[in-house]
Amino acid sequence: MEIKRNVLLNPGPATTTDSVKLAQVVPDICPREKEFGDLMGYCATEITKFVGDPTQYATVFFGGSGTATVEAILSSVVPQDGKILVIDNGAYGRRMCQITDIHKIDTLIFESSSIGPIDLDALERIMADEEGLTHLAMVHHETTTGLLNDIAAVGKLCHKYGIGFIVDSMSGFAAIPIDMAAMNIDYLAASSNKNIQGMAGIGFAICDKTALEETREIAPRTLYLNLYAQYAYFEKTHQTRFTPPVQTFYALKQAILETKEEGIGKRYERYGQSWETLLRGLDGLGLKYLIDKEHHSKIITAILEPDTENYDFNEMHDFFFEKGFTIYPGKVSNYGTFRISNIGQIDKRDIEAFLRVLEAYLIKIDYR
Ligand SMILES: *Cc1c(COP(=O)(O)O)cnc(C)c1O
């Protein structure tokens, strides 16, 4: 079967291989069958192994997009009398604050620059002075800007002050190497449709089992998204409590196999080559980007919009879309940007082709 190839330069869902797409075409199966439980068990163990030892960490699945999993962790692990410190340096940090607000979780917000590194001394002062802090939550790679946060350094502080550490690594996991034990991470959130290069629909929380066991007495704030309940039920039955996205799991298994084959380090190298190609091209075209190289994830680039009234994002989007490239608007207040992500089954040749179309667009609007 011939499947049209689109180059997705949006930050997920990403361009996938045909083998991942086709893995979804399987005989109908009831997800309560043992065969399907084994499939989910395989996916859980392999996902855990990308970041930790499966005897110490467990992967818990939720049907839903990545945000469902972030909400599952935040609403499930902070006790009634607990208090969480959330680092806000972009839209996804802010989303975590929205979630804890809705669940009436005592929250302290640490605001940090959206374009530069976190002030670790200032953060540590708060962690040392604030009474009753039980958790800290932050984003690994802020997908709105491309800013890569230093989770290892913050993990050290969490260890020093005995604070549970929650990381949203939705757009870092499966490309940027993570070692949960060395980084002292208790809960890591990711999803099926970004760097792992699977289909959308599954979120996963990778959890330190000891920390997770300690949450069993916390009164659930939600039924569907309760992390401990989902974990305990799967451990006991090898089933999820509610209907899982069946076919998406078959694609996830294939995506895991392909990730293992390529290797996370090599995948990050491939993404890095695409990114270097992109930056060289932008320099050549006279376009500026928001985050400096030192603090950049190499995964998504927020590009400052061309400074001419002829520019129109939607028009540019359509110009690209007709030629098989999907691009994404910006999402940073104070800066007019559009974003180019280089995740998924694409490489620097696709970025070179993209740059040629970008140049054609800039000529069209008389920017060059
Ligand atoms: C993609 C992403 C999410 C989840 O977004 P969904 O639309 O719910 O999949 C959460 N956090 C970060 C940092 C992300 O990049």
The ligand as a MOL file (V3000), in Angstrom:
LIG
                    3D

  0  0  0     0  0            999 V3000
M  V30 BEGIN CTAB
M  V30 COUNTS 15 15 0 0 0
M  V30 BEGIN ATOM
M  V30 1 C 2.9090 18.1370 23.5600 0
M  V30 2 C 3.1400 18.5400 24.9600 0
M  V30 3 C 2.1960 18.2690 25.9770 0
M  V30 4 C 0.8960 17.5680 25.7110 0
M  V30 5 O 0.0950 18.1590 24.7800 0
M  V30 6 P -1.1740 17.3590 24.2350 0
M  V30 7 O -1.7600 18.3080 23.2470 0
M  V30 8 O -2.0510 17.0820 25.3830 0
M  V30 9 O -0.6450 16.1100 23.6280 0
M  V30 10 C 2.5120 18.6100 27.2700 0
M  V30 11 N 3.6840 19.1790 27.5740 0
M  V30 12 C 4.6120 19.4580 26.6340 0
M  V30 13 C 5.9010 20.0710 27.0660 0
M  V30 14 C 4.3660 19.1510 25.3070 0
M  V30 15 O 5.2930 19.4160 24.3800 0
M  V30 END ATOM
M  V30 BEGIN BOND
M  V30 1 1 1 2
M  V30 2 1 2 3
M  V30 3 2 2 14
M  V30 4 1 3 4
M  V30 5 2 3 10
M  V30 6 1 4 5
M  V30 7 1 5 6
M  V30 8 2 6 7
M  V30 9 1 6 8
M  V30 10 1 6 9
M  V30 11 1 10 11
M  V30 12 2 11 12
M  V30 13 1 12 13
M  V30 14 1 12 14
M  V30 15 1 14 15
M  V30 END BOND
M  V30 END CTAB
M  END
